[in-house]
């Protein structure tokens, strides 16, 4: 019996469980492929953008180079955040070092939120898919046993077939969960490496901009 026959012969609950597992699998693989591509680009872009920044003679000179390299817009928000807001507001209170710490922290949080997008879905699929599959298995075994009891005659071949078909749901749940868990861990390590690079750049940028002799020019 193939998967289509299992789906068509199942009841509403079994079909709902199968469709839910299918949706979770498709969603997790879309996120896995998309984030793998994005994080690869981001890792290259951050390295190239920060190198271009430090090799530039001024912010004006660095601006076009960084925007060309920073395709995922991860480095430029940190640089743009160093333009302190209007004087006379609480945002401009304190010395320049404190202001830069605040604005760079906020910009870094926004950038990291972009990098971590989709991780919650992978974690959710990895944690819940086995239980969704187990629900389908329990429900399938229940109906299989009820059908066997109604038949009046119980033999091992009548038990093995329906129960084995029900156990497929457990295997399906694991097949959905395992790639999501592995991808969550692998992608999480990539995000952590990029996050460390951005945090280091933000610290160096704060020290540069807080220095009285820093070559600060107006940003476009």
Long-range contacts (C-beta under 8 A, 24 or more apart in sequence): 1-165, 6-165, 6-168, 10-140, 11-143, 13-136, 13-139, 14-136, 14-139, 14-140, 14-143, 14-169, 17-132, 17-133, 17-135, 17-136, 17-139, 17-169, 18-136, 18-169, 18-172, 20-132, 21-129, 21-132, 21-133, 21-136, 21-169, 21-172, 21-173, 21-176, 24-125, 24-128, 24-129, 24-132, 24-176, 24-180, 25-125, 25-129, 25-175, 25-176, 27-121, 27-125, 28-121, 28-122, 28-125, 28-176, 28-179, 28-180, 28-183, 29-179, 31-118, 31-121, 31-122, 31-183, 32-122, 32-179, 32-180, 32-183, 32-187, 34-118, 35-118, 35-119, 35-183, 35-187, 36-183, 36-187, 38-72, 39-115, 39-187, 39-190, 39-191, 39-194, 41-71, 41-72, 42-72, 42-74, 42-115, 42-194, 43-190, 43-193, 43-194, 45-69, 45-70, 45-71, 45-72, 45-74, 45-75, 46-70, 46-74, 46-75, 46-194, 46-197, 46-198, 46-201, 47-197, 49-74, 49-75, 49-76, 50-75, 50-197, 50-201, 53-79, 53-201, 57-215, 58-215, 58-217, 59-215, 59-216, 59-217, 59-219, 60-217, 60-218, 63-219, 63-220, 72-114, 74-111, 74-114, 74-115, 74-194, 74-198, 75-198, 75-201, 77-107, 77-110, 77-111, 78-104, 78-107, 78-108, 78-111, 78-198, 78-201, 78-202, 78-205, 79-205, 79-219, 80-107, 80-219, 81-106, 81-107, 82-205, 82-206, 82-209, 82-216, 83-218, 83-219, 96-209, 96-210, 97-206, 97-210, 100-205, 100-206, 100-209, 100-210, 101-206, 104-202, 104-205, 104-206, 105-202, 107-202, 108-198, 108-199, 108-202, 111-198, 112-191, 112-195, 112-198, 115-191, 115-194, 115-195, 116-191, 119-184, 119-187, 119-188, 119-191, 122-180, 122-181, 122-183, 122-184, 122-187, 123-180, 123-184, 125-176, 125-177, 125-180, 126-177, 126-178, 126-180, 126-181, 126-184, 127-177, 128-177, 129-173, 129-174, 129-176, 129-177, 129-180, 130-170, 130-173, 130-174, 130-177, 131-173, 132-173, 133-169, 133-170, 133-171, 133-172, 133-173, 133-174, 133-176, 134-169, 134-170, 134-173, 135-169, 136-166, 136-169, 136-170, 136-172, 136-173, 137-166, 137-167, 137-168, 137-169, 137-170, 138-166, 139-166, 140-165, 140-166, 140-167, 140-169, 141-166, 141-167
